[in-house]
Amino acid sequence: MATASLPFEDFDEKFLTCPVCEEIYTDPRVLPCLHTYCARCLEKWRNGESQFTCPTCRHQVRLQGTGVSSLPPNFFINSLLDFRALHKSEEDHTHCQMCKSDAKVEGRCADCSFLLCKNCITAHSNTPALKDHYIITLRDLKNPSSRPKYSRAQYCSRHTDQRMTFYCQPCAKLVCRDCTITEHRPGPDHDPQEVSKVAQNYKAELQTLVEKTYDTDDALNRAKETVSQEISSITTNCHTIRKEIKEHFAQMRAKLDEQEKKVTEKLDRMEQNQKEPLAREEKELEETIKSTEDGLKFSTDILTRGNDVEILTLRQQLEDRLNVLSSAQIQHEALKNKISFQPDDKCSNLVECYLFLTDESLFITEAPVESLPTTVIFRPRAGQDLRTDPQVTVTSAEGQYAKLDTTKGSDGTFKAVWRPQTSGKHVVCVATGGGVTGGGSLCSPITVDVGSNNPVLRFGQKGSQQGQFNAPIDLAVSGDRLYVTDTVNTRVQVFDLTGKYCHSFSTTTIPWSLAVHIDGTIVVKSGNEVKKFTPSGELLYTFSLSEYCTEPYGLALQRDGRVVVADGDKHSIFLFEPDGTLIKQVGGKGEGDGQFNDPCFACTDNADNIIVSDRLNHRVHVFDKNLMFQHKFGQRGDQTQDMRCPIGVSADNRENIVLSNIGCRTDGVKHGQKLQVYRPDGTWLSTISSDGDKLNVPHGVAVTEDGHVFVADTNDHCIRKYRYV
């Protein structure tokens, strides 16, 4: 790297000190996060591992070679170390290291690291093999304005007498002149160019990234300032409330001392609860800012002082790191509520003293969403005489009416759990049948807008590239992975639970359904066969269904590896051993117990019970693990709890059953596409209609441990993810 155009004295020892060993750098190496350490310190730090974290910012580092020598050197620090050595030689009256004479040192060879006298400098320059070595002199040290750019020479590992003065772009590698004639001869696979020409292009790109990262850094600082102001606002607000509390309880004297203490402690907890997430956010912003500024400083130094070789050596690391830093997402949710204090002015009950984040008597803890539980809280007015527990009622815009039971909390508030079943406007009231003096309503009703339970995630589109689908049919969740049958593309694709593509594997024939065993193996109903694959997608074995099934569709697995297959044409369910031996067949077309009309998908619960969607009978059947009929539930209808051609089915770890309805056509209009949640006994719990992003042709469903469900929409060629509990 180019040396700084400053006197050496302006660089203190701290700048040249390794943060790990706290000694002057020896062989300084640059990590991908742009922090620098001694090579020996990094070797000790990584403890033989090829993957380790940066000692400063904990950025993950994966070595490309066998040791830290594969990391690029820090050219700038090496430059300063050369100047330091020359500076120290003058202070210590060091003698020439080449001729071993008592002659005074006048310079240093940056390539072979020898301190040289005046005669040896001349000899060095006149020796053909050494003529390209760079010599720094005392004159350079004392006159930085005339100091030229230099860097320790980079020599080819194959042609050790040749400097690397070319850059092969297809190989992304520095090469020497001889390499351009041998291994990197110009042609279809190689294009060696002079470093000065290539470096100039990359320098412009990196400069653009630096400017973009500066913008991110500014935004991070603004976000940190906002968070700091909000923390200060919380402190100011709570200081005011604390003063009010003290003034009130001072009037009550000794009788209220204990209550004052209780309420103050509650305020402390509320203050802490408000501050904690902001304090964490502030700390994260500080760490992000530090990392961003470190990267910016290093990158700016490279672009300001760097020579072409250095820029090309570090170009990929700079580009990767700046892309990460400049893409930082800044998300901050403004402070919504302040703490308010309400004393009992009538002194009728010393316990009735309230701290709330809202001044409403009736409020809902979060924005209500169709099918999801939300809490309604009623806070009686101070002195309000409740003879019976209040009743919460909810009325939708369509006139649907619901009563909610309340429970009284230790803080005097009454709570009710409300699970809205439709979106749109709802009126929430609190009343009692004569339970209050005067009877009637206990407070003013509130109108709330219930949102549609739209997907929290949607990914995929029609195509054959990674992450694209052509008629996805079924899916399964195991751990932190989502598996999808991509039917027309004859493959299974694997994603994480945020929709990020991981890998895929071919099934050769069309895959309709799949399940993942507890050992991680993947079982797929592909064509007229059941195929078992390793977690990475290698085929383990296959068994044919042709002897028993005519139109096999859905597949499920039990813990011991037994396979359940639904056949719509035979209106039957088959249970096989893991090797394909038939254990049992049940069913037949009909409407009786254990009879079907086009069964589609099946799943198993924690007890290995078998749950089957009976599409044209508009119901669900439940069998034990040996295919003994247990019960059935569901009927065709237009109510939210009714079914319309149920197809995909999955059971969660609470034994709830999640069902997708493909819908029906009536008078040319298709309707009834929805997701439903039932308790294990078939009691309807909720329905998701997804008004904002309507389901088209939903098929397979798979639930996660954190209360979300994935659904494959075959006609939209996508996967949607919903919260359902």
Buried (B, 14 or more C-beta within 10 A) or exposed (E): BBBBEEBBEEBEEEEBBBEBBEEBBEBBBBBBBBBBBBBBBBBBBBEEEEEBBBBBBEBEBEBEEEEBEEBBBBBBBBBBBBBBBBBEBBEEEBBBBBBEEEBBBBBBBBBBEBBBBBBBBEBBEEEEEBEEBBBBBBEBBEEBEEBEBBBBBBBBEEBEEBBBBBBBEEBEBBBBBBBBEEBBEEEEEBBBBEBEEBBEEBBEEBEEBBEBBBEBBEEBBEBBEBBEEBBEBBEEBBEEBBEEBEEBBEEBEEEBEEBBEEBBEBBEEBBEEBBEEBEEBBEEBEEBBEBBBBBBEBBBBBBEBBBBBBBBBBBEBBBEBBEBBBEBEEEBEEBEEBBBBBBBEEBEEEEBBBBBBBEBBBBBEEEBBBBBBBEBBBBBEBEBEBEEEBBBBBBBBEEEEBEBEBEBEEBBBBBBEBBBBBBBEBBBBBBBEEBBEEEEEBBEBBEBEBBBBBBEBBBBEEEEEEBBBBBBBBBBBBEEBBBBBBBBBBBBBBBEBEBEBBEBBBBEBBBBBBBBBEEEBBBBBBBBBBBBBEBEBEBEEBBEBEEBBEEBBBBBBBEEBBBBBBBBEBBBBBBBEBEBEEEEBBBEBEEEEBBBBBBBBBBBBEEBBBBBBBBBBBBBBBBEBBBEBBEBBBEBEEEBBBBBBBBBBBBBEEBBBBBBBBBBEEEEEEEBBBBBBBEBEBEBBBBBBBBEBEBBBBBBBBBBEEBBBBBBBBEBBBBBBBBBB
